[in-house]
Amino acid sequence: MVQKFQSPVRVYKYPFELVMKAYERRFPTCAQMPIVLDCEIINDETLENGSKRNTSRRCKLAVDAPYIFKKLIGVDYVFFLQHNYLDMGSRTLSIEAVNESFSSRIEIFERCRYYAHPENSEWTCFDQSATLDIKNFFGFENSMEKMGMKQYTQTTLKGKEIIEFFISQLRDEGITYVDIWTSPANASKSPSVDQALDQQHSILLDGDFIARNLGQLSPMQESKLLELRKMLDGVDDLEQVPSYQTILRFLAARDWHVSQAFAMLRDSLRWRREHRIDLLLSEYSKPAVVVEHFPGGWHHIDKDGRPIYILRLGHMDVKGLLKSLGMDGLLRLALHICEEGIQKINESANRLEKPVLTWSLLVDLDGLSMRHLWRPGIKALLYIIDTVERNYPETMGRVLVVRAPRVFPIAWTIVSAFIDEHTRSKFLFYGPDFAHMKDGLAQYLDGEVIPDFLGGPCKTMIHECGLVPKTLYKMNSLDDHGDEVPVELPIIIEVLAPGIHQHDHKNLYKSVDLKAGFSHELLIRNEDPKSVLTWDFDVIRNDMHFTLYRITQELPEKKDSAVSYFDLQDFVEGVNYFREEPTLICRHKESVQGSHVMHHNDSYLMHWFSPLGAQLNVFFEVLSSANYKGSMTSLQSAFSSNSSAASSVQSR
């Protein structure tokens, strides 16, 4: 497999001639590159009155590989051929290098250039590219590719340091300037305009630009960034090339796979053009219902310089906003926030004079209840998440979720399945305990910007809003009784699945038929104390009882799923089994959600019993304790508000 490398342009703030004098001191060896054992000149010729010099060297390099590889190949060093083409008239040095050793198994080709900066004749540019093709290497092709990447990275990083070292050495010797070469016949002749333009076009970006605007990137990441930028030049209908920050985000979102990032970015650019997204900031006007009833807004910056957006989700009237704005109106609002976020990111970076590429989200869940799990609202949320992830990847740096109530794991179970795994890792959760929450926030926010509603001193313009008046409702297509008669979640998942990631959501929910007098059980063997068990099930036909038990003894595998563990074992309540949640009577057409913190390394048994026979669709998930940073262990079971007839019963 051929590996390609491309470095960004490095800029030396010294004239070309001085850089060349420093470059010559690298040969035949130098202490800064101990891997080079020797360099022998095999050809050296001067042409055109001394303006051009072609030099070929045979370089002996130590094998920088583990002992087993050295033993395998039987050598401690390899040879490379290097060809230098120096043109003092045009102020360029082109270098080509290829391996002589193992050329039938490995092909390494490297090209480098030093040339006068086209916009500043007192500076010198350097760029470097290489290809690595491992055809056959004793079955160790993949390992050799990794070592090749590592070696290239180290060489790239050292190259600039070596030139700087010899420039400093020359300065100590009193050499700070070298005359520009001139020919007696045409002393006034300078490089052609076409040549200068060609060089200028090649300067896509330099190391200083990267450090100042993009942060720390490895040479491999820089290479892929340049590769994707170059691919965009071939897009015919591209009105404006996106910024390097944007290109970087799409690369990171696709784990630095250039072809995948290109396809994603191309589709997003087409989407932006079709929906006039570039005009959103100037054209969008917030509807009155958003101004009065949307509990969100921008709020200062965090300790990393990221702009902070606060969303008091627990105070949001999801149904009212959706019925007033509609799906498109709510999406338009979300996209406007994203566009504002990009603008504020750039403003913060310019103000702080350092790379800022993302914004932070502070989500206050105080007041969150089962009414927020209204199914059309969940559908709208998932649609917005999908649209944002496809078109604004890697713009969210951190999500601080505070005052998470007991019902939150239910919502998180539903929503997190649609969020990219890398994005999920940016979520930090804090429960309702103020002391723990403030200590957590203090790691990321300066004390003076912590909002007053979280116990801090900073006033915000974000109000608690309240219910949207029904006089503002415009959407008649949504069921006004959606809270009382919820849509089955599996149906919504099937509707959303074609447009949201590649999860097989149809298999998330299991359909179960219960005969009269029989039970259905799911056994969870817990090895993660303080993990959270969450469930969501719909009662399709007749009533049933649901109980969560904890069992302290080992249980065998059941051969017949219809047979209860209680019929197979001698259980004594309070001795080898415990009722962790009171038995709930679940009525026909009810939707039941719940969560439970599993504190013990025991087995947990979810138990459904139907006196008359019933059908249910059930989904459960165990959420790792690590995801909650130990801050949500006070969570206990929460059931749907639809379960008004629920009551505890003593009998199993």
C-alpha positions in Angstrom: 0.0 0.0 0.0 1.4 3.4 -1.0 1.7 5.9 1.8 1.9 9.6 0.8 3.4 12.4 2.8 3.3 16.2 2.3 4.7 18.7 4.7 3.4 22.3 4.9 5.7 25.1 3.6 8.4 26.0 6.2 9.7 29.6 6.1 13.2 30.5 7.1 13.5 34.3 7.7 16.9 34.3 6.1 18.0 34.9 2.4 18.3 31.9 0.2 22.0 32.2 -0.2 22.6 32.1 3.6 20.3 29.1 3.9 22.3 27.3 1.2 25.6 27.9 3.0 24.0 26.5 6.2 22.6 23.5 4.3 26.1 22.5 3.0 27.3 22.1 6.5 25.0 19.1 7.0 27.4 17.0 4.9 28.9 14.5 5.1 27.5 14.1 8.6 26.2 16.2 11.5 25.6 15.5 15.1 21.9 16.7 14.8 21.1 13.7 12.5 23.0 10.7 14.0 21.0 8.4 11.7 23.2 9.6 8.8 26.5 7.7 9.1 28.2 9.0 6.0 27.5 10.7 2.6 29.8 10.1 -0.3 29.8 12.4 -3.4 29.5 10.2 -6.5 28.9 13.0 -9.0 29.4 16.8 -8.9 29.2 19.2 -11.9 28.9 22.9 -12.3 27.1 24.4 -15.3 26.3 27.7 -17.0 29.1 29.9 -15.6 28.6 28.5 -12.1 24.9 29.3 -11.8 23.9 25.7 -11.6 25.3 22.8 -9.7 24.2 19.1 -9.8 25.4 16.9 -7.0 24.7 13.2 -6.4 25.5 11.5 -3.1 25.4 8.0 -1.7 24.2 8.2 1.9 24.7 5.5 4.5 21.9 5.5 7.1 21.6 3.5 10.3 18.5 1.2 10.4 16.2 2.8 13.0 14.2 -0.3 13.7 13.7 -2.8 16.5 16.3 -5.5 17.0 14.0 -8.2 15.5 13.9 -6.4 12.2 17.6 -5.8 12.1 18.0 -9.5 12.7 15.5 -10.4 10.0 17.1 -8.3 7.3 20.6 -9.0 8.4 22.0 -5.5 8.2 22.4 -2.5 10.5 22.4 0.2 7.8 21.0 1.0 4.4 21.9 3.2 1.4 20.1 6.1 -0.2 20.9 8.0 -3.4 20.4 11.8 -3.2 20.4 14.1 -6.2 20.6 17.8 -5.7 19.9 20.4 -8.4 20.9 23.9 -7.4 20.0 26.9 -9.5 21.5 30.1 -8.0 20.0 32.2 -10.8 16.5 31.3 -9.9 17.4 30.8 -6.3 16.1 27.2 -6.0 17.4 23.9 -4.8 15.5 20.7 -5.7 16.4 17.5 -3.9 15.4 14.0 -4.8 16.2 10.9 -2.8 15.5 7.2 -3.3 16.5 4.1 -1.5 19.1 1.8 -3.0 18.8 -0.9 -0.4 15.9 -3.3 -0.5 14.5 -1.5 -3.6 12.7 -4.7 -4.8 10.8 -4.8 -1.5 10.5 -1.1 -0.5 10.4 1.9 -2.6 10.9 5.3 -0.9 10.9 8.5 -2.9 11.4 11.9 -1.4 11.3 15.3 -3.0 12.3 18.6 -1.2 12.7 22.2 -2.4 14.3 25.3 -1.0 13.4 28.5 -2.9 13.2 32.2 -2.4 9.9 33.4 -0.9 8.0 35.0 -3.8 6.7 37.8 -1.6 9.8 38.5 0.4 13.2 38.0 -1.2 14.9 38.0 2.2 13.1 34.8 3.2 13.4 31.2 2.1 10.7 28.6 1.7 11.0 24.8 2.1 8.6 22.0 1.3 8.9 18.3 1.4 6.9 15.3 0.1 7.5 11.6 0.0 5.9 8.3 -1.0 6.4 5.0 0.7 5.5 1.8 -1.1 6.1 -1.5 0.8 5.7 -4.2 -1.8 6.9 -7.2 0.2 8.7 -7.3 3.5 8.6 -10.7 5.1 5.0 -10.3 6.1 5.8 -7.2 8.2 4.4 -4.6 5.7 2.1 -3.0 8.2 4.7 -2.6 10.9 7.2 -1.2 8.4 4.6 1.4 7.2 4.2 2.5 10.8 7.9 2.8 11.3 8.2 4.7 8.0 5.7 7.2 9.3 7.5 7.6 12.5 10.9 8.1 10.8 9.4 10.6 8.4 7.8 12.6 11.2 11.1 12.7 13.1 13.1 13.8 10.1 10.6 16.5 9.2 10.6 18.0 12.7 14.4 18.0 12.8 15.0 19.5 9.4 14.2 23.1 10.4 16.1 22.8 13.6 19.3 21.8 11.8 19.2 24.7 9.4 18.6 27.1 12.4 21.6 25.5 14.2 24.0 26.1 11.3 22.6 29.6 10.7 23.5 30.3 14.3 26.9 28.8 13.9 27.6 31.0 10.8 26.4 34.0 12.8 29.0 33.2 15.6 31.6 33.1 12.9 30.6 36.6 11.7 28.8 35.4 8.6 25.3 36.9 8.4 25.0 37.7 4.6 26.0 36.0 1.4 25.9 37.8 -1.9 23.2 36.9 -4.4 24.7 35.2 -7.5 24.8 37.3 -10.7 25.9 36.4 -14.2 28.3 38.8 -16.0 26.2 38.5 -19.1 22.8 39.2 -17.6 23.3 40.5 -14.1 19.9 42.2 -14.0 18.0 39.1 -15.0 15.6 37.9 -12.3 13.3 34.8 -12.1 10.4 34.9 -14.6 7.0 36.1 -13.6 5.6 32.7 -14.4 8.1 31.0 -12.2 7.4 33.4 -9.3 3.6 32.8 -9.6 4.2 29.0 -9.7 6.2 29.3 -6.5 3.6 31.5 -4.9 0.8 29.0 -5.8 2.8 26.3 -4.0 2.8 28.2 -0.7 -0.5 26.8 0.6 0.5 27.5 4.2 3.5 27.5 6.4 4.4 26.2 9.8 3.9 29.5 11.5 0.4 29.8 10.0 -0.4 26.3 11.4 0.8 27.1 14.9 -1.0 30.4 15.0 -4.3 29.3 13.5 -4.7 25.5 13.7 -2.7 24.5 16.8 -0.3 21.6 17.0 -0.6 19.1 14.1 1.7 16.2 13.4 3.5 16.2 10.0 1.1 13.4 8.9 -1.9 15.6 9.8 -0.4 18.6 8.0 0.2 16.3 5.0 -3.4 15.2 4.9 -4.6 18.8 5.4 -2.7 19.9 2.3 -3.9 16.9 0.3 -7.5 17.6 1.0 -7.0 21.4 0.2 -5.5 20.5 -3.1 -8.4 18.1 -3.9 -10.9 21.0 -3.5 -9.2 22.9 -6.3 -10.7 20.3 -8.6 -14.3 20.9 -7.6 -15.9 22.8 -10.5 -18.9 24.3 -8.9 -17.1 25.5 -5.7 -17.9 29.2 -5.3 -15.4 29.7 -2.4 -12.7 27.5 -0.9 -13.5 26.8 2.7 -11.0 27.9 5.4 -8.2 25.7 6.6 -10.1 25.5 10.0 -13.1 24.1 8.2 -11.0 21.6 6.2 -9.3 20.5 9.4 -12.7 19.9 11.2 -13.9 17.6 8.4 -10.7 15.7 8.4 -10.8 15.1 12.2 -14.5 14.1 11.8 -13.5 11.3 9.4 -10.5 10.2 11.5 -8.1 11.8 8.9 -9.3 9.6 6.0 -8.8 12.1 3.2 -11.3 10.6 0.7 -14.0 10.2 3.3 -13.5 13.8 4.5 -13.6 15.1 0.9 -16.9 13.4 0.2 -18.4 14.7 3.5 -17.1 18.3 2.9 -18.2 18.3 -0.8 -21.8 17.2 0.3 -21.8 19.8 3.0 -20.7 22.6 0.6 -23.5 21.6 -1.8 -26.0 21.6 1.1 -24.8 25.1 2.2 -25.3 26.4 -1.3 -28.8 24.9 -1.8 -30.0 26.3 1.6 -28.3 29.7 1.4 -26.5 29.0 4.7 -23.8 31.6 4.0 -26.5 34.3 4.1 -28.1 32.9 7.3 -26.4 35.4 9.7 -27.6 38.4 7.7 -31.0 37.1 6.6 -32.3 35.3 9.7 -34.5 37.2 12.1 -35.5 35.4 15.4 -39.3 34.9 15.5 -41.1 36.4 18.5 -41.7 32.9 20.1 -37.9 32.3 20.1 -37.2 35.7 21.7 -39.7 35.1 24.4 -39.7 31.4 25.0 -36.3 29.9 23.9 -34.0 29.5 26.9 -30.6 29.7 25.3 -27.9 32.3 24.5 -24.2 33.1 24.3 -22.3 33.7 27.5 -18.6 34.8 27.7 -15.7 32.3 27.1 -14.3 29.3 29.0 -10.7 28.9 30.2 -9.6 27.7 26.8 -11.0 30.7 25.0 -14.0 28.8 23.6 -17.3 30.8 23.4 -19.9 29.4 25.7 -23.5 28.7 24.7 -26.0 28.1 27.5 -29.1 26.1 27.0 -31.6 25.7 29.9 -33.1 22.6 28.4 -35.1 21.8 31.5 -37.1 25.0 31.1 -37.8 24.5 27.4 -41.3 23.9 26.2 -40.3 21.5 23.5 -43.9 20.9 22.3 -44.8 24.6 22.2 -41.7 25.6 20.2 -42.1 22.7 17.8 -45.8 23.5 17.2 -45.0 27.2 16.8 -42.0 27.0 14.6 -42.4 23.6 12.9 -39.5 21.2 12.2 -37.9 23.6 9.6 -38.2 26.6 11.9 -36.5 24.8 14.8 -33.8 23.5 12.5 -33.2 27.0 11.2 -32.8 28.3 14.7 -30.2 25.6 15.5 -28.3 26.3 12.3 -28.2 30.0 13.1 -26.7 29.2 16.5 -24.1 27.1 14.7 -23.2 29.9 12.3 -23.0 32.3 15.3 -20.7 29.8 17.0 -18.3 29.8 14.0 -18.3 33.6 14.0 -17.6 33.8 17.7 -14.9 31.1 17.5 -13.0 33.3 14.9 -13.6 36.5 17.0 -12.2 34.8 20.1 -9.1 33.4 18.1 -8.4 36.9 16.8 -8.8 38.6 20.1 -6.7 36.0 22.0 -4.2 35.6 19.2 -4.2 31.8 19.6 -6.0 28.9 17.9 -9.6 28.5 18.9 -11.5 26.0 16.8 -14.5 25.0 18.9 -17.2 26.3 21.2 -18.5 25.0 24.5 -22.1 24.1 25.4 -23.4 24.4 29.0 -26.7 22.5 29.3 -28.8 23.1 32.4 -31.2 20.2 33.0 -33.0 21.5 36.1 -36.7 20.9 35.5 -36.2 18.1 32.9 -39.1 15.7 33.2 -40.9 13.0 31.2 -42.7 15.7 29.2 -39.5 16.4 27.5 -39.5 12.9 26.1 -42.5 13.7 23.9 -41.9 11.6 20.8 -42.3 14.2 18.0 -39.9 16.4 20.0 -37.3 13.5 20.2 -37.8 13.0 16.4 -37.1 16.7 15.8 -34.0 16.7 18.1 -32.5 13.6 16.4 -33.1 15.3 13.0 -31.3 18.4 14.1 -28.4 16.4 15.6 -27.9 14.5 12.4 -27.9 17.7 10.3 -25.5 19.5 12.6 -23.1 16.6 12.8 -23.0 16.3 9.0 -22.3 20.0 8.4 -20.6 21.3 11.5 -18.3 18.5 12.6 -15.8 19.1 15.4 -17.1 22.5 16.3 -18.2 21.4 19.7 -15.2 21.3 22.1 -16.9 20.4 25.3 -20.5 19.8 26.6 -21.1 20.5 30.3 -24.4 18.9 31.4 -25.4 20.2 34.9 -28.2 19.5 37.4 -29.0 16.2 35.6 -32.1 14.8 37.2 -33.1 11.2 37.7 -35.0 11.1 34.4 -31.9 12.1 32.4 -30.4 8.6 31.7 -33.6 7.8 29.8 -33.3 10.7 27.5 -29.5 10.1 27.1 -30.2 6.4 26.2 -32.4 7.5 23.3 -30.3 10.4 22.1 -26.8 9.2 22.5 -27.3 6.3 20.1 -27.4 9.0 17.3 -24.4 11.0 18.4 -20.9 10.2 17.1 -18.8 8.3 19.6 -16.0 10.9 19.5 -18.6 13.6 20.2 -20.1 11.6 23.1 -16.6 11.6 24.7 -16.9 15.4 25.1 -19.9 15.2 27.4 -19.3 15.8 31.1 -22.2 15.2 33.5 -23.0 16.6 36.9 -25.9 15.8 39.1 -28.0 18.2 41.2 -25.4 18.5 44.0 -24.3 22.1 43.9 -21.0 21.7 45.6 -19.9 18.9 43.3 -21.2 20.7 40.3 -19.4 24.0 41.1 -16.1 22.1 41.7 -16.5 20.5 38.3 -17.3 23.7 36.5 -14.4 25.5 38.1 -12.0 23.2 36.1 -13.4 24.8 32.8 -14.9 28.2 33.7 -13.4 31.1 35.5 -15.4 31.8 38.7 -16.6 35.2 37.6 -18.5 33.7 34.5 -20.3 30.9 36.3 -24.0 31.8 35.8 -26.1 33.1 38.8 -28.7 30.3 38.4 -25.8 27.8 39.1 -24.6 29.7 42.2 -22.1 31.9 40.5 -21.9 35.7 40.4 -22.6 36.3 36.7 -25.9 37.5 35.5 -27.2 36.2 32.2 -29.8 37.4 29.7 -31.2 33.8 29.5 -34.6 33.6 31.1 -36.6 30.6 32.3 -39.2 31.2 29.6 -42.2 29.1 30.5 -44.9 27.5 28.3 -45.5 28.8 24.8 -49.1 30.1 24.6 -51.3 27.9 22.4 -52.3 31.0 20.5 -48.8 30.9 18.9 -49.2 27.3 17.7 -49.1 27.0 13.9 -48.6 23.2 13.5 -51.8 21.4 13.2 -50.3 18.2 11.8 -48.9 17.2 15.2 -51.1 15.2 17.6 -52.4 17.5 20.4 -52.6 14.5 22.6 -49.0 13.4 22.0 -48.2 13.3 25.7 -51.2 11.1 26.6 -50.9 8.7 23.7 -47.2 8.5 22.8 -46.1 7.2 19.4 -44.1 4.0 19.7 -40.4 4.8 19.8 -39.5 1.9 17.4 -41.7 3.5 14.7 -39.9 6.8 15.0 -36.6 5.1 14.9 -37.6 3.3 11.7 -38.6 6.7 10.2 -35.3 8.3 11.2 -32.9 5.4 10.5 -32.4 6.1 6.8 -31.0 9.6 7.5 -29.2 9.1 10.8 -25.9 7.2 10.8 -25.6 3.6 10.1 -27.0 2.0 13.3 -29.4 -0.9 13.0 -32.0 0.7 15.2 -34.8 -1.8 14.2 -32.9 -4.4 16.3 -32.7 -2.1 19.4 -36.2 -3.0 20.5 -37.3 -6.6 21.0 -40.9 -7.7 20.6 -42.1 -10.1 23.2 -45.4 -12.1 23.3 -46.5 -13.2 26.8 -49.0 -15.9 27.3 -51.5 -15.7 30.2 -49.8 -16.4 33.5 -46.3 -16.5 32.0 -43.3 -14.1 32.5 -40.5 -12.6 30.5 -37.1 -12.0 32.1 -33.8 -10.3 31.2 -30.7 -11.1 33.3 -28.0 -8.5 33.5 -24.7 -9.6 35.2 -23.2 -6.4 36.6 -19.4 -6.0 36.9 -19.4 -2.2 37.0 -20.6 -0.8 40.3 -22.5 2.5 40.0 -23.3 1.8 36.3 -26.8 2.8 35.3 -29.4 0.4 33.9 -32.0 2.1 31.7 -35.1 0.8 30.0 -37.9 1.8 27.7 -40.8 -0.4 26.8 -44.3 -0.1 25.4 -47.2 -2.2 26.5 -49.0 -3.2 23.3 -51.8 -5.5 24.6 -53.4 -6.0 28.0 -51.8 -5.1 31.4 -48.7 -6.5 32.9 -46.5 -6.2 36.0 -42.8 -5.1 35.9 -40.3 -5.5 38.7 -36.5 -5.1 39.0 -34.8 -7.7 41.3 -31.2 -8.1 42.4 -30.0 -11.7 42.9 -26.9 -12.5 44.8 -26.3 -16.1 43.8 -25.1 -17.5 40.5 -27.8 -18.4 38.1 -27.6 -21.0 35.3 -28.6 -20.4 31.7 -32.3 -21.0 31.0 -33.2 -23.5 28.3 -36.8 -22.3 28.2 -37.2 -18.5 28.1 -40.8 -18.8 29.2 -39.8 -20.4 32.5 -39.0 -18.0 35.4 -35.8 -18.2 37.4 -38.2 -18.1 40.4 -39.5 -21.5 39.3 -36.0 -22.9 39.0 -34.4 -21.7 42.2 -35.2 -21.6 45.9 -35.2 -17.9 46.5 -35.7 -16.2 49.8 -36.4 -12.4 49.6 -33.9 -10.5 51.7 -31.4 -13.4 51.6 -30.5 -14.3 48.1 -32.8 -11.9 46.2 -33.9 -8.3 46.7 -36.7 -6.2 45.2 -34.7 -3.2 43.8 -37.7 -1.4 42.4 -41.4 -1.7 43.6 -43.6 -3.8 41.2 -45.3 -1.5 38.7 -48.6 -2.3 37.1 -48.3 -1.2 33.4 -51.5 -0.6 31.5 -52.4 -1.2 27.9 -50.8 1.3 25.5 -48.6 2.7 28.2 -45.0 3.7 27.6 -42.7 3.1 30.5 -39.1 4.3 31.0 -36.9 3.9 34.0 -33.3 3.9 35.3 -31.6 2.3 38.2 -28.0 2.7 39.6 -26.5 -0.8 40.0 -24.4 -0.5 43.1 -23.5 -4.1 43.4 -21.5 -6.8 41.6 -24.6 -9.0 41.4 -27.1 -10.1 38.8 -30.1 -7.8 38.1 -33.3 -9.3 36.8 -35.8 -7.4 34.8 -39.1 -9.3 35.3 -42.4 -8.9 33.4 -45.5 -10.9 34.3 -48.8 -11.0 32.5 -52.0 -12.4 34.1 -54.0 -12.3 30.9 -51.3 -12.4 28.2 -49.7 -9.4 26.7 -47.2 -8.0 24.1 -44.4 -5.5 24.7 -41.6 -3.9 22.8 -38.6 -3.6 25.1 -35.1 -1.9 25.0 -32.6 -1.7 27.8 -29.0 -0.5 28.0 -26.3 -0.4 30.7 -24.5 3.0 30.8 -20.9 2.8 32.1 -20.2 4.5 35.5 -17.2 6.1 33.8 -19.5 8.2 31.6 -21.0 9.9 34.6 -17.7 10.8 36.4 -19.3 9.5 39.6 -21.7 12.5 39.7 -25.0 10.8 38.9 -25.0 8.0 41.4 -28.1 9.5 43.1 -30.2 8.6 40.1 -33.1 6.3 40.8 -35.9 4.8 38.7 -38.2 7.2 36.9 -41.3 6.1 35.1 -43.4 7.7 32.4 -46.0 10.3 33.4 -48.4 8.1 31.4 -48.3 5.5 34.1 -50.9 7.2 36.2 -52.4 3.9 37.2 -49.0 2.6 38.4 -48.9 1.2 41.9 -46.8 -1.0 44.1 -48.0 -4.6 44.6 -46.5 -7.0 47.1 -47.0 -10.2 45.2 -44.7 -11.3 42.4 
